[in-house]
Amino acid sequence: MLGAIVVNDSAAGPALNAGPFVTDVFVDPRAAGSGVGAGLIRASCARLRLAGWTSVSLVVTVGNLARALYERLGFEVRHEVLRVVSPD
């Protein structure tokens, strides 16, 4: 297996509209940069369009290199969230 994608029917939090939500995209490190991740996202979006969905959401951490891929595939930043983790 070179990769996998998990798409849920909605996001867990209220910051995103209800609808398909990409929870995870996994690519075997040996296949990184080969287009597997982009192919998984494109295929999933195409199937969702055929099912009548007009948008798909996801969350990406600031600094994650995958953000550039998501933007090339047409995803747009709609919300930014900052979180502070308190020390123990």
PDB file of N, CA, C and O in Angstrom, chain B, residues numbered from 101:
ATOM      1  N   MET B 101       0.849  -1.171   0.000  1.00  0.00           N
ATOM      2  CA  MET B 101       0.000   0.000   0.000  1.00  0.00           C
ATOM      3  C   MET B 101       0.898   1.238   0.000  1.00  0.00           C
ATOM      4  O   MET B 101       1.817   1.344   0.812  1.00  0.00           O
ATOM      5  N   LEU B 102       0.633   2.156  -0.896  1.00  0.00           N
ATOM      6  CA  LEU B 102       1.417   3.384  -0.978  1.00  0.00           C
ATOM      7  C   LEU B 102       0.812   4.515  -0.171  1.00  0.00           C
ATOM      8  O   LEU B 102       1.525   5.434   0.233  1.00  0.00           O
ATOM      9  N   GLY B 103      -0.493   4.467   0.073  1.00  0.00           N
ATOM     10  CA  GLY B 103      -1.129   5.539   0.816  1.00  0.00           C
ATOM     11  C   GLY B 103      -2.581   5.257   1.093  1.00  0.00           C
ATOM     12  O   GLY B 103      -3.157   4.293   0.590  1.00  0.00           O
ATOM     13  N   ALA B 104      -3.160   6.115   1.903  1.00  0.00           N
ATOM     14  CA  ALA B 104      -4.574   5.994   2.252  1.00  0.00           C
ATOM     15  C   ALA B 104      -5.098   7.379   2.617  1.00  0.00           C
ATOM     16  O   ALA B 104      -4.335   8.267   2.997  1.00  0.00           O
ATOM     17  N   ILE B 105      -6.402   7.543   2.496  1.00  0.00           N
ATOM     18  CA  ILE B 105      -7.043   8.793   2.891  1.00  0.00           C
ATOM     19  C   ILE B 105      -8.282   8.428   3.704  1.00  0.00           C
ATOM     20  O   ILE B 105      -8.964   7.445   3.414  1.00  0.00           O
ATOM     21  N   VAL B 106      -8.559   9.238   4.726  1.00  0.00           N
ATOM     22  CA  VAL B 106      -9.752   9.060   5.554  1.00  0.00           C
ATOM     23  C   VAL B 106     -10.592  10.325   5.401  1.00  0.00           C
ATOM     24  O   VAL B 106     -10.131  11.431   5.682  1.00  0.00           O
ATOM     25  N   VAL B 107     -11.832  10.143   4.951  1.00  0.00           N
ATOM     26  CA  VAL B 107     -12.758  11.263   4.796  1.00  0.00           C
ATOM     27  C   VAL B 107     -14.004  10.940   5.606  1.00  0.00           C
ATOM     28  O   VAL B 107     -14.653   9.918   5.385  1.00  0.00           O
ATOM     29  N   ASN B 108     -14.328  11.819   6.542  1.00  0.00           N
ATOM     30  CA  ASN B 108     -15.534  11.653   7.353  1.00  0.00           C
ATOM     31  C   ASN B 108     -16.654  12.500   6.787  1.00  0.00           C
ATOM     32  O   ASN B 108     -16.432  13.377   5.953  1.00  0.00           O
ATOM     33  N   ASP B 109     -17.867  12.222   7.256  1.00  0.00           N
ATOM     34  CA  ASP B 109     -19.005  12.976   6.722  1.00  0.00           C
ATOM     35  C   ASP B 109     -19.110  14.383   7.287  1.00  0.00           C
ATOM     36  O   ASP B 109     -19.836  15.209   6.732  1.00  0.00           O
ATOM     37  N   SER B 110     -18.404  14.683   8.382  1.00  0.00           N
ATOM     38  CA  SER B 110     -18.395  16.054   8.896  1.00  0.00           C
ATOM     39  C   SER B 110     -17.232  16.245   9.856  1.00  0.00           C
ATOM     40  O   SER B 110     -16.675  15.282  10.383  1.00  0.00           O
ATOM     41  N   ALA B 111     -16.879  17.500  10.072  1.00  0.00           N
ATOM     42  CA  ALA B 111     -15.810  17.831  11.020  1.00  0.00           C
ATOM     43  C   ALA B 111     -16.336  17.713  12.434  1.00  0.00           C
ATOM     44  O   ALA B 111     -17.543  17.783  12.663  1.00  0.00           O
ATOM     45  N   ALA B 112     -15.444  17.537  13.369  1.00  0.00           N
ATOM     46  CA  ALA B 112     -15.836  17.366  14.766  1.00  0.00           C
ATOM     47  C   ALA B 112     -16.172  18.691  15.443  1.00  0.00           C
ATOM     48  O   ALA B 112     -16.925  18.708  16.416  1.00  0.00           O
ATOM     49  N   GLY B 113     -15.636  19.781  14.955  1.00  0.00           N
ATOM     50  CA  GLY B 113     -15.836  21.056  15.636  1.00  0.00           C
ATOM     51  C   GLY B 113     -16.705  22.016  14.856  1.00  0.00           C
ATOM     52  O   GLY B 113     -16.917  21.835  13.656  1.00  0.00           O
ATOM     53  N   PRO B 114     -17.214  23.045  15.534  1.00  0.00           N
ATOM     54  CA  PRO B 114     -18.129  23.996  14.884  1.00  0.00           C
ATOM     55  C   PRO B 114     -17.437  25.008  13.973  1.00  0.00           C
ATOM     56  O   PRO B 114     -18.121  25.739  13.256  1.00  0.00           O
ATOM     57  N   ALA B 115     -16.111  25.076  13.976  1.00  0.00           N
ATOM     58  CA  ALA B 115     -15.409  26.073  13.158  1.00  0.00           C
ATOM     59  C   ALA B 115     -15.551  25.795  11.675  1.00  0.00           C
ATOM     60  O   ALA B 115     -15.418  26.709  10.860  1.00  0.00           O
ATOM     61  N   LEU B 116     -15.817  24.553  11.311  1.00  0.00           N
ATOM     62  CA  LEU B 116     -15.954  24.191   9.900  1.00  0.00           C
ATOM     63  C   LEU B 116     -17.402  23.847   9.593  1.00  0.00           C
ATOM     64  O   LEU B 116     -18.116  23.303  10.436  1.00  0.00           O
ATOM     65  N   ASN B 117     -17.821  24.166   8.394  1.00  0.00           N
ATOM     66  CA  ASN B 117     -19.182  23.813   7.980  1.00  0.00           C
ATOM     67  C   ASN B 117     -19.336  22.305   7.927  1.00  0.00           C
ATOM     68  O   ASN B 117     -18.364  21.578   7.725  1.00  0.00           O
ATOM     69  N   ALA B 118     -20.546  21.848   8.107  1.00  0.00           N
ATOM     70  CA  ALA B 118     -20.814  20.415   7.988  1.00  0.00           C
ATOM     71  C   ALA B 118     -20.533  19.981   6.559  1.00  0.00           C
ATOM     72  O   ALA B 118     -20.669  20.763   5.618  1.00  0.00           O
ATOM     73  N   GLY B 119     -20.152  18.760   6.416  1.00  0.00           N
ATOM     74  CA  GLY B 119     -19.868  18.221   5.098  1.00  0.00           C
ATOM     75  C   GLY B 119     -18.616  17.386   5.131  1.00  0.00           C
ATOM     76  O   GLY B 119     -18.015  17.228   6.193  1.00  0.00           O
ATOM     77  N   PRO B 120     -18.203  16.850   4.012  1.00  0.00           N
ATOM     78  CA  PRO B 120     -17.033  15.979   3.974  1.00  0.00           C
ATOM     79  C   PRO B 120     -15.798  16.657   4.557  1.00  0.00           C
ATOM     80  O   PRO B 120     -15.535  17.834   4.311  1.00  0.00           O
ATOM     81  N   PHE B 121     -15.059  15.889   5.328  1.00  0.00           N
ATOM     82  CA  PHE B 121     -13.899  16.412   6.037  1.00  0.00           C
ATOM     83  C   PHE B 121     -12.757  15.413   5.934  1.00  0.00           C
ATOM     84  O   PHE B 121     -12.883  14.273   6.381  1.00  0.00           O
ATOM     85  N   VAL B 122     -11.630  15.841   5.340  1.00  0.00           N
ATOM     86  CA  VAL B 122     -10.455  14.981   5.237  1.00  0.00           C
ATOM     87  C   VAL B 122      -9.810  14.927   6.613  1.00  0.00           C
ATOM     88  O   VAL B 122      -9.291  15.930   7.103  1.00  0.00           O
ATOM     89  N   THR B 123      -9.846  13.755   7.234  1.00  0.00           N
ATOM     90  CA  THR B 123      -9.286  13.585   8.567  1.00  0.00           C
ATOM     91  C   THR B 123      -7.800  13.292   8.492  1.00  0.00           C
ATOM     92  O   THR B 123      -7.024  13.854   9.265  1.00  0.00           O
ATOM     93  N   ASP B 124      -7.390  12.428   7.582  1.00  0.00           N
ATOM     94  CA  ASP B 124      -5.983  12.045   7.467  1.00  0.00           C
ATOM     95  C   ASP B 124      -5.641  11.650   6.044  1.00  0.00           C
ATOM     96  O   ASP B 124      -6.461  11.087   5.318  1.00  0.00           O
ATOM     97  N   VAL B 125      -4.413  11.958   5.663  1.00  0.00           N
ATOM     98  CA  VAL B 125      -3.837  11.469   4.408  1.00  0.00           C
ATOM     99  C   VAL B 125      -2.506  10.838   4.794  1.00  0.00           C
ATOM    100  O   VAL B 125      -1.651  11.486   5.398  1.00  0.00           O
ATOM    101  N   PHE B 126      -2.341   9.581   4.443  1.00  0.00           N
ATOM    102  CA  PHE B 126      -1.116   8.852   4.752  1.00  0.00           C
ATOM    103  C   PHE B 126      -0.420   8.475   3.451  1.00  0.00           C
ATOM    104  O   PHE B 126      -1.063   7.996   2.517  1.00  0.00           O
ATOM    105  N   VAL B 127       0.885   8.689   3.387  1.00  0.00           N
ATOM    106  CA  VAL B 127       1.677   8.264   2.236  1.00  0.00           C
ATOM    107  C   VAL B 127       2.915   7.557   2.766  1.00  0.00           C
ATOM    108  O   VAL B 127       3.601   8.065   3.652  1.00  0.00           O
ATOM    109  N   ASP B 128       3.194   6.387   2.220  1.00  0.00           N
ATOM    110  CA  ASP B 128       4.404   5.658   2.589  1.00  0.00           C
ATOM    111  C   ASP B 128       5.597   6.585   2.336  1.00  0.00           C
ATOM    112  O   ASP B 128       5.713   7.160   1.253  1.00  0.00           O
ATOM    113  N   PRO B 129       6.477   6.733   3.318  1.00  0.00           N
ATOM    114  CA  PRO B 129       7.622   7.631   3.137  1.00  0.00           C
ATOM    115  C   PRO B 129       8.438   7.342   1.880  1.00  0.00           C
ATOM    116  O   PRO B 129       9.043   8.252   1.313  1.00  0.00           O
ATOM    117  N   ARG B 130       8.460   6.091   1.443  1.00  0.00           N
ATOM    118  CA  ARG B 130       9.205   5.761   0.222  1.00  0.00           C
ATOM    119  C   ARG B 130       8.535   6.322  -1.018  1.00  0.00           C
ATOM    120  O   ARG B 130       9.164   6.419  -2.072  1.00  0.00           O
ATOM    121  N   ALA B 131       7.248   6.698  -0.904  1.00  0.00           N
ATOM    122  CA  ALA B 131       6.509   7.244  -2.044  1.00  0.00           C
ATOM    123  C   ALA B 131       6.303   8.754  -1.922  1.00  0.00           C
ATOM    124  O   ALA B 131       5.621   9.356  -2.751  1.00  0.00           O
ATOM    125  N   ALA B 132       6.888   9.364  -0.894  1.00  0.00           N
ATOM    126  CA  ALA B 132       6.717  10.805  -0.692  1.00  0.00           C
ATOM    127  C   ALA B 132       7.192  11.578  -1.913  1.00  0.00           C
ATOM    128  O   ALA B 132       8.247  11.287  -2.477  1.00  0.00           O
ATOM    129  N   GLY B 133       6.406  12.558  -2.308  1.00  0.00           N
ATOM    130  CA  GLY B 133       6.765  13.396  -3.443  1.00  0.00           C
ATOM    131  C   GLY B 133       6.439  12.803  -4.799  1.00  0.00           C
ATOM    132  O   GLY B 133       6.736  13.410  -5.828  1.00  0.00           O
ATOM    133  N   SER B 134       5.832  11.628  -4.815  1.00  0.00           N
ATOM    134  CA  SER B 134       5.532  10.962  -6.085  1.00  0.00           C
ATOM    135  C   SER B 134       4.134  11.266  -6.623  1.00  0.00           C
ATOM    136  O   SER B 134       3.778  10.817  -7.712  1.00  0.00           O
ATOM    137  N   GLY B 135       3.343  12.024  -5.866  1.00  0.00           N
ATOM    138  CA  GLY B 135       1.990  12.350  -6.317  1.00  0.00           C
ATOM    139  C   GLY B 135       0.910  11.466  -5.730  1.00  0.00           C
ATOM    140  O   GLY B 135      -0.266  11.628  -6.056  1.00  0.00           O
ATOM    141  N   VAL B 136       1.287  10.531  -4.868  1.00  0.00           N
ATOM    142  CA  VAL B 136       0.288   9.630  -4.271  1.00  0.00           C
ATOM    143  C   VAL B 136      -0.725  10.425  -3.455  1.00  0.00           C
ATOM    144  O   VAL B 136      -1.931  10.235  -3.611  1.00  0.00           O
ATOM    145  N   GLY B 137      -0.245  11.316  -2.581  1.00  0.00           N
ATOM    146  CA  GLY B 137      -1.158  12.105  -1.751  1.00  0.00           C
ATOM    147  C   GLY B 137      -2.089  12.957  -2.588  1.00  0.00           C
ATOM    148  O   GLY B 137      -3.291  12.997  -2.328  1.00  0.00           O
ATOM    149  N   ALA B 138      -1.556  13.636  -3.585  1.00  0.00           N
ATOM    150  CA  ALA B 138      -2.377  14.468  -4.470  1.00  0.00           C
ATOM    151  C   ALA B 138      -3.412  13.616  -5.192  1.00  0.00           C
ATOM    152  O   ALA B 138      -4.564  14.025  -5.342  1.00  0.00           O
ATOM    153  N   GLY B 139      -3.004  12.433  -5.639  1.00  0.00           N
ATOM    154  CA  GLY B 139      -3.931  11.543  -6.329  1.00  0.00           C
ATOM    155  C   GLY B 139      -5.063  11.084  -5.420  1.00  0.00           C
ATOM    156  O   GLY B 139      -6.215  11.009  -5.845  1.00  0.00           O
ATOM    157  N   LEU B 140      -4.737  10.780  -4.176  1.00  0.00           N
ATOM    158  CA  LEU B 140      -5.771  10.367  -3.221  1.00  0.00           C
ATOM    159  C   LEU B 140      -6.774  11.490  -2.978  1.00  0.00           C
ATOM    160  O   LEU B 140      -7.982  11.256  -2.928  1.00  0.00           O
ATOM    161  N   ILE B 141      -6.263  12.709  -2.828  1.00  0.00           N
ATOM    162  CA  ILE B 141      -7.153  13.846  -2.577  1.00  0.00           C
ATOM    163  C   ILE B 141      -8.008  14.137  -3.809  1.00  0.00           C
ATOM    164  O   ILE B 141      -9.214  14.350  -3.690  1.00  0.00           O
ATOM    165  N   ARG B 142      -7.387  14.146  -4.991  1.00  0.00           N
ATOM    166  CA  ARG B 142      -8.163  14.392  -6.227  1.00  0.00           C
ATOM    167  C   ARG B 142      -9.254  13.340  -6.421  1.00  0.00           C
ATOM    168  O   ARG B 142     -10.395  13.674  -6.738  1.00  0.00           O
ATOM    169  N   ALA B 143      -8.899  12.069  -6.231  1.00  0.00           N
ATOM    170  CA  ALA B 143      -9.882  10.997  -6.424  1.00  0.00           C
ATOM    171  C   ALA B 143     -11.020  11.111  -5.415  1.00  0.00           C
ATOM    172  O   ALA B 143     -12.184  10.913  -5.761  1.00  0.00           O
ATOM    173  N   SER B 144     -10.683  11.428  -4.174  1.00  0.00           N
ATOM    174  CA  SER B 144     -11.725  11.576  -3.152  1.00  0.00           C
ATOM    175  C   SER B 144     -12.647  12.740  -3.472  1.00  0.00           C
ATOM    176  O   SER B 144     -13.866  12.619  -3.358  1.00  0.00           O
ATOM    177  N   CYS B 145     -12.072  13.868  -3.871  1.00  0.00           N
ATOM    178  CA  CYS B 145     -12.883  15.038  -4.219  1.00  0.00           C
ATOM    179  C   CYS B 145     -13.782  14.742  -5.419  1.00  0.00           C
ATOM    180  O   CYS B 145     -14.936  15.168  -5.449  1.00  0.00           O
ATOM    181  N   ALA B 146     -13.265  14.025  -6.393  1.00  0.00           N
ATOM    182  CA  ALA B 146     -14.070  13.668  -7.571  1.00  0.00           C
ATOM    183  C   ALA B 146     -15.249  12.784  -7.169  1.00  0.00           C
ATOM    184  O   ALA B 146     -16.370  12.988  -7.637  1.00  0.00           O
ATOM    185  N   ARG B 147     -14.998  11.816  -6.314  1.00  0.00           N
ATOM    186  CA  ARG B 147     -16.098  10.937  -5.853  1.00  0.00           C
ATOM    187  C   ARG B 147     -17.126  11.716  -5.051  1.00  0.00           C
ATOM    188  O   ARG B 147     -18.326  11.470  -5.167  1.00  0.00           O
ATOM    189  N   LEU B 148     -16.658  12.653  -4.238  1.00  0.00           N
ATOM    190  CA  LEU B 148     -17.591  13.469  -3.458  1.00  0.00           C
ATOM    191  C   LEU B 148     -18.432  14.370  -4.367  1.00  0.00           C
ATOM    192  O   LEU B 148     -19.622  14.563  -4.119  1.00  0.00           O
ATOM    193  N   ARG B 149     -17.815  14.922  -5.419  1.00  0.00           N
ATOM    194  CA  ARG B 149     -18.578  15.730  -6.386  1.00  0.00           C
ATOM    195  C   ARG B 149     -19.658  14.887  -7.047  1.00  0.00           C
ATOM    196  O   ARG B 149     -20.789  15.342  -7.217  1.00  0.00           O
ATOM    197  N   LEU B 150     -19.309  13.652  -7.421  1.00  0.00           N
ATOM    198  CA  LEU B 150     -20.308  12.767  -8.033  1.00  0.00           C
ATOM    199  C   LEU B 150     -21.457  12.468  -7.081  1.00  0.00           C
ATOM    200  O   LEU B 150     -22.582  12.218  -7.512  1.00  0.00           O
ATOM    201  N   ALA B 151     -21.167  12.496  -5.782  1.00  0.00           N
ATOM    202  CA  ALA B 151     -22.201  12.247  -4.777  1.00  0.00           C
ATOM    203  C   ALA B 151     -22.992  13.513  -4.447  1.00  0.00           C
ATOM    204  O   ALA B 151     -23.903  13.481  -3.620  1.00  0.00           O
ATOM    205  N   GLY B 152     -22.641  14.634  -5.098  1.00  0.00           N
ATOM    206  CA  GLY B 152     -23.403  15.863  -4.918  1.00  0.00           C
ATOM    207  C   GLY B 152     -22.813  16.886  -3.970  1.00  0.00           C
ATOM    208  O   GLY B 152     -23.418  17.936  -3.754  1.00  0.00           O
ATOM    209  N   TRP B 153     -21.645  16.612  -3.394  1.00  0.00           N
ATOM    210  CA  TRP B 153     -21.024  17.577  -2.490  1.00  0.00           C
ATOM    211  C   TRP B 153     -20.303  18.647  -3.297  1.00  0.00           C
ATOM    212  O   TRP B 153     -19.707  18.362  -4.335  1.00  0.00           O
ATOM    213  N   THR B 154     -20.364  19.881  -2.809  1.00  0.00           N
ATOM    214  CA  THR B 154     -19.721  20.987  -3.510  1.00  0.00           C
ATOM    215  C   THR B 154     -18.470  21.489  -2.807  1.00  0.00           C
ATOM    216  O   THR B 154     -17.744  22.319  -3.354  1.00  0.00           O
ATOM    217  N   SER B 155     -18.207  20.993  -1.591  1.00  0.00           N
ATOM    218  CA  SER B 155     -16.994  21.413  -0.898  1.00  0.00           C
ATOM    219  C   SER B 155     -16.487  20.290   0.006  1.00  0.00           C
ATOM    220  O   SER B 155     -17.231  19.393   0.406  1.00  0.00           O
ATOM    221  N   VAL B 156     -15.207  20.375   0.307  1.00  0.00           N
ATOM    222  CA  VAL B 156     -14.532  19.429   1.194  1.00  0.00           C
ATOM    223  C   VAL B 156     -13.644  20.265   2.106  1.00  0.00           C
ATOM    224  O   VAL B 156     -13.032  21.233   1.656  1.00  0.00           O
ATOM    225  N   SER B 157     -13.568  19.903   3.375  1.00  0.00           N
ATOM    226  CA  SER B 157     -12.749  20.650   4.329  1.00  0.00           C
ATOM    227  C   SER B 157     -11.618  19.785   4.866  1.00  0.00           C
ATOM    228  O   SER B 157     -11.658  18.557   4.780  1.00  0.00           O
ATOM    229  N   LEU B 158     -10.613  20.447   5.420  1.00  0.00           N
ATOM    230  CA  LEU B 158      -9.540  19.758   6.132  1.00  0.00           C
ATOM    231  C   LEU B 158      -8.873  20.756   7.058  1.00  0.00           C
ATOM    232  O   LEU B 158      -9.101  21.962   6.962  1.00  0.00           O
ATOM    233  N   VAL B 159      -8.051  20.243   7.950  1.00  0.00           N
ATOM    234  CA  VAL B 159      -7.273  21.080   8.853  1.00  0.00           C
ATOM    235  C   VAL B 159      -5.810  20.736   8.646  1.00  0.00           C
ATOM    236  O   VAL B 159      -5.449  19.565   8.525  1.00  0.00           O
ATOM    237  N   VAL B 160      -4.979  21.751   8.607  1.00  0.00           N
ATOM    238  CA  VAL B 160      -3.536  21.531   8.475  1.00  0.00           C
ATOM    239  C   VAL B 160      -2.822  22.412   9.493  1.00  0.00           C
ATOM    240  O   VAL B 160      -3.184  23.573   9.689  1.00  0.00           O
ATOM    241  N   THR B 161      -1.820  21.855  10.127  1.00  0.00           N
ATOM    242  CA  THR B 161      -1.049  22.570  11.136  1.00  0.00           C
ATOM    243  C   THR B 161      -0.138  23.597  10.470  1.00  0.00           C
ATOM    244  O   THR B 161       0.436  23.339   9.412  1.00  0.00           O
ATOM    245  N   VAL B 162      -0.014  24.753  11.095  1.00  0.00           N
ATOM    246  CA  VAL B 162       0.887  25.783  10.590  1.00  0.00           C
ATOM    247  C   VAL B 162       2.286  25.185  10.464  1.00  0.00           C
ATOM    248  O   VAL B 162       2.771  24.523  11.382  1.00  0.00           O
ATOM    249  N   GLY B 163       2.920  25.417   9.342  1.00  0.00           N
ATOM    250  CA  GLY B 163       4.259  24.897   9.115  1.00  0.00           C
ATOM    251  C   GLY B 163       4.294  23.530   8.452  1.00  0.00           C
ATOM    252  O   GLY B 163       5.362  23.066   8.051  1.00  0.00           O
ATOM    253  N   ASN B 164       3.141  22.877   8.330  1.00  0.00           N
ATOM    254  CA  ASN B 164       3.097  21.574   7.670  1.00  0.00           C
ATOM    255  C   ASN B 164       3.313  21.783   6.167  1.00  0.00           C
ATOM    256  O   ASN B 164       2.594  22.556   5.535  1.00  0.00           O
ATOM    257  N   LEU B 165       4.292  21.101   5.607  1.00  0.00           N
ATOM    258  CA  LEU B 165       4.615  21.259   4.182  1.00  0.00           C
ATOM    259  C   LEU B 165       3.463  20.851   3.266  1.00  0.00           C
ATOM    260  O   LEU B 165       3.420  21.265   2.108  1.00  0.00           O
ATOM    261  N   ALA B 166       2.531  20.043   3.772  1.00  0.00           N
ATOM    262  CA  ALA B 166       1.401  19.614   2.957  1.00  0.00           C
ATOM    263  C   ALA B 166       0.465  20.775   2.613  1.00  0.00           C
ATOM    264  O   ALA B 166      -0.321  20.676   1.671  1.00  0.00           O
ATOM    265  N   ARG B 167       0.544  21.862   3.361  1.00  0.00           N
ATOM    266  CA  ARG B 167      -0.342  23.001   3.089  1.00  0.00           C
ATOM    267  C   ARG B 167      -0.182  23.494   1.649  1.00  0.00           C
ATOM    268  O   ARG B 167      -1.173  23.830   1.001  1.00  0.00           O
ATOM    269  N   ALA B 168       1.038  23.541   1.147  1.00  0.00           N
ATOM    270  CA  ALA B 168       1.259  23.983  -0.233  1.00  0.00           C
ATOM    271  C   ALA B 168       0.554  23.058  -1.219  1.00  0.00           C
ATOM    272  O   ALA B 168      -0.011  23.521  -2.210  1.00  0.00           O
ATOM    273  N   LEU B 169       0.586  21.761  -0.953  1.00  0.00           N
ATOM    274  CA  LEU B 169      -0.123  20.802  -1.812  1.00  0.00           C
ATOM    275  C   LEU B 169      -1.617  21.076  -1.783  1.00  0.00           C
ATOM    276  O   LEU B 169      -2.264  21.144  -2.828  1.00  0.00           O
ATOM    277  N   TYR B 170      -2.165  21.234  -0.575  1.00  0.00           N
ATOM    278  CA  TYR B 170      -3.608  21.478  -0.465  1.00  0.00           C
ATOM    279  C   TYR B 170      -4.007  22.740  -1.223  1.00  0.00           C
ATOM    280  O   TYR B 170      -5.042  22.763  -1.889  1.00  0.00           O
ATOM    281  N   GLU B 171      -3.198  23.782  -1.126  1.00  0.00           N
ATOM    282  CA  GLU B 171      -3.522  25.012  -1.836  1.00  0.00           C
ATOM    283  C   GLU B 171      -3.418  24.824  -3.347  1.00  0.00           C
ATOM    284  O   GLU B 171      -4.234  25.372  -4.087  1.00  0.00           O
ATOM    285  N   ARG B 172      -2.433  24.062  -3.819  1.00  0.00           N
ATOM    286  CA  ARG B 172      -2.336  23.769  -5.267  1.00  0.00           C
ATOM    287  C   ARG B 172      -3.561  23.001  -5.749  1.00  0.00           C
ATOM    288  O   ARG B 172      -3.965  23.130  -6.904  1.00  0.00           O
ATOM    289  N   LEU B 173      -4.150  22.204  -4.862  1.00  0.00           N
ATOM    290  CA  LEU B 173      -5.326  21.416  -5.233  1.00  0.00           C
ATOM    291  C   LEU B 173      -6.627  22.203  -5.095  1.00  0.00           C
ATOM    292  O   LEU B 173      -7.705  21.666  -5.348  1.00  0.00           O
ATOM    293  N   GLY B 174      -6.534  23.477  -4.694  1.00  0.00           N
ATOM    294  CA  GLY B 174      -7.713  24.336  -4.642  1.00  0.00           C
ATOM    295  C   GLY B 174      -8.270  24.624  -3.260  1.00  0.00           C
ATOM    296  O   GLY B 174      -9.245  25.366  -3.141  1.00  0.00           O
ATOM    297  N   PHE B 175      -7.685  24.061  -2.212  1.00  0.00           N
ATOM    298  CA  PHE B 175      -8.150  24.368  -0.869  1.00  0.00           C
ATOM    299  C   PHE B 175      -7.738  25.793  -0.518  1.00  0.00           C
ATOM    300  O   PHE B 175      -6.668  26.256  -0.913  1.00  0.00           O
ATOM    301  N   GLU B 176      -8.597  26.483   0.228  1.00  0.00           N
ATOM    302  CA  GLU B 176      -8.351  27.866   0.643  1.00  0.00           C
ATOM    303  C   GLU B 176      -8.430  27.961   2.154  1.00  0.00           C
ATOM    304  O   GLU B 176      -9.197  27.238   2.791  1.00  0.00           O
ATOM    305  N   VAL B 177      -7.629  28.861   2.729  1.00  0.00           N
ATOM    306  CA  VAL B 177      -7.700  29.095   4.170  1.00  0.00           C
ATOM    307  C   VAL B 177      -8.991  29.854   4.456  1.00  0.00           C
ATOM    308  O   VAL B 177      -9.229  30.922   3.892  1.00  0.00           O
ATOM    309  N   ARG B 178      -9.814  29.302   5.329  1.00  0.00           N
ATOM    310  CA  ARG B 178     -11.065  29.947   5.727  1.00  0.00           C
ATOM    311  C   ARG B 178     -11.051  30.344   7.201  1.00  0.00           C
ATOM    312  O   ARG B 178     -11.692  31.320   7.591  1.00  0.00           O
ATOM    313  N   HIS B 179     -10.322  29.588   8.017  1.00  0.00           N
ATOM    314  CA  HIS B 179     -10.244  29.858   9.447  1.00  0.00           C
ATOM    315  C   HIS B 179      -8.819  29.585   9.907  1.00  0.00           C
ATOM    316  O   HIS B 179      -8.155  28.676   9.409  1.00  0.00           O
ATOM    317  N   GLU B 180      -8.366  30.375  10.850  1.00  0.00           N
ATOM    318  CA  GLU B 180      -7.102  30.084  11.517  1.00  0.00           C
ATOM    319  C   GLU B 180      -7.399  30.038  13.009  1.00  0.00           C
ATOM    320  O   GLU B 180      -8.113  30.888  13.543  1.00  0.00           O
ATOM    321  N   VAL B 181      -6.849  29.050  13.658  1.00  0.00           N
ATOM    322  CA  VAL B 181      -7.102  28.866  15.079  1.00  0.00           C
ATOM    323  C   VAL B 181      -5.747  28.775  15.786  1.00  0.00           C
ATOM    324  O   VAL B 181      -4.838  28.082  15.330  1.00  0.00           O
ATOM    325  N   LEU B 182      -5.635  29.477  16.886  1.00  0.00           N
ATOM    326  CA  LEU B 182      -4.438  29.393  17.715  1.00  0.00           C
ATOM    327  C   LEU B 182      -4.812  28.693  19.015  1.00  0.00           C
ATOM    328  O   LEU B 182      -5.897  28.909  19.556  1.00  0.00           O
ATOM    329  N   ARG B 183      -3.917  27.863  19.509  1.00  0.00           N
ATOM    330  CA  ARG B 183      -4.175  27.155  20.747  1.00  0.00           C
ATOM    331  C   ARG B 183      -2.954  27.284  21.628  1.00  0.00           C
ATOM    332  O   ARG B 183      -1.824  27.131  21.164  1.00  0.00           O
ATOM    333  N   VAL B 184      -3.177  27.561  22.878  1.00  0.00           N
ATOM    334  CA  VAL B 184      -2.096  27.630  23.853  1.00  0.00           C
ATOM    335  C   VAL B 184      -2.229  26.425  24.771  1.00  0.00           C
ATOM    336  O   VAL B 184      -3.292  26.169  25.337  1.00  0.00           O
ATOM    337  N   VAL B 185      -1.141  25.695  24.907  1.00  0.00           N
ATOM    338  CA  VAL B 185      -1.142  24.548  25.799  1.00  0.00           C
ATOM    339  C   VAL B 185      -0.469  24.989  27.088  1.00  0.00           C
ATOM    340  O   VAL B 185       0.691  25.400  27.079  1.00  0.00           O
ATOM    341  N   SER B 186      -1.205  24.904  28.212  1.00  0.00           N
ATOM    342  CA  SER B 186      -0.614  25.316  29.480  1.00  0.00           C
ATOM    343  C   SER B 186       0.363  24.277  30.009  1.00  0.00           C
ATOM    344  O   SER B 186       0.144  23.073  29.882  1.00  0.00           O
ATOM    345  N   PRO B 187       1.417  24.756  30.588  1.00  0.00           N
ATOM    346  CA  PRO B 187       2.388  23.813  31.163  1.00  0.00           C
ATOM    347  C   PRO B 187       1.760  23.093  32.358  1.00  0.00           C
ATOM    348  O   PRO B 187       0.834  23.603  32.988  1.00  0.00           O
ATOM    349  N   ASP B 188       2.267  21.925  32.652  1.00  0.00           N
ATOM    350  CA  ASP B 188       1.750  21.151  33.805  1.00  0.00           C
ATOM    351  C   ASP B 188       1.983  21.848  35.105  1.00  0.00           C
ATOM    352  O   ASP B 188       1.610  21.331  36.158  1.00  0.00           O
TER     353      ASP B 188
END
